[in-house]
């Protein structure tokens, strides 16, 4: 393994992309819930409801910050390790990624900063408007990334000039069915992930009798409703993507002949690729089968607790929700592995093989790159989830955006010198 630079580069990208994707999915899943809570709080002038916004917004902030940092690291290794991809498809594949970078870092980050530091410093509606922009640009960023990824799966909207792909039809690129179906699938899966994280944190505090502002009671209800309504969308959009597997892209034949494509695909594969594909498929279907049971079970439990008052004290029944977020995390990563391994041996289907896309490296260089980037992402992941658990356990009064108490000074006191 350590003598094959291509295998190391593929494993490195798989690990870093999967880790970054978990941050992105939680960002997309939490943002709409925070936005709706803030809309209700703004309409009603309800400070209790705003406590909920501050609490979930604090978790969003931690996750978003690490998501941005991991995204920077991932784009660096994408540029360093996959030079062949950029040489041939830099003018087409990289264009959506450039737009995503400008959207995420120049617009989303700016308005998130205004939202973070604008508490009680701007009007309620202006402050709410900042998070509208944050939510909208978060989904727009995801869309541009999926446009780029969809291009790899179903390359459209370009022409080959002197061996280099030049973008010729931006509309075809942006309406690529591989991107549209993936967007629906990712959005629905992210909403489920966000709902189960909300449910897990809410269950933790309700089991301890801690819900003075109704933050966690609302969280449990949101989880139940979302799980009932959204799981079906995951299956629908995921199933529609199967129609793309095995189909030739519209641009097939521009780079390789049909005979050359058949020979390349016949020579590809291997036990590791087959095992990863099979594991991804089994995990994905198993996880979503379990998640189908969560929503109806929670709704039945909630209805029974309304009808039979003694059941309201059975908060221990919420305990399974504490581990429920592991299901969508495993599901989104397994689904991504299954989707990407089905594209092999191609980096861009029928145009560029993965072997030709990788940067030429010695085994030593590949090991150094793999060790550095994988280690960096492991540190980021552990740090992020430790912080999320820490702030989640503290509750509304201990989060990063928690409101200051009346007797707490706005600015740190001046130091008292002893000399």
Secondary structure, DSSP 8 states (H G I E B T S, - for coil): -TT-HHHHHHHHHHHHHHHHHHHHHHHHHHHHHHHHHHHHHHHHT-HHHHHHHHHHHHHHHHHHHHHHHHHHHHHHHHHHH-HHHHHHHTTTHHHHHHHHHHIIIIIIHHHHHHHHHTTTTS-HHHHHHHHHHHHHHHHHHHHHHHHHHHHHHS--SEEEETTEEEE--HHHHHT-HHHHHHHHHHHHHHHHHHHHHHHHHHHHHHTTT--TTSHHHHHHHHHHHHHHHHHHHHHHHHHHHGGGTT---TTTTSSS-HHHHHHHHHT---HHHHHHHHHHHHHHHHHHHHHHHHHHHHHHHHHHHHHSGGGGG-GGGGTTHHHHHHHHHHHHHHHHHHHHHTTTTEEETTTEEHHHHS----HHHHHHHHHHHHHHHHHHHHHHHHHHHHHHHH-TTSSTT----TTS-SS--------
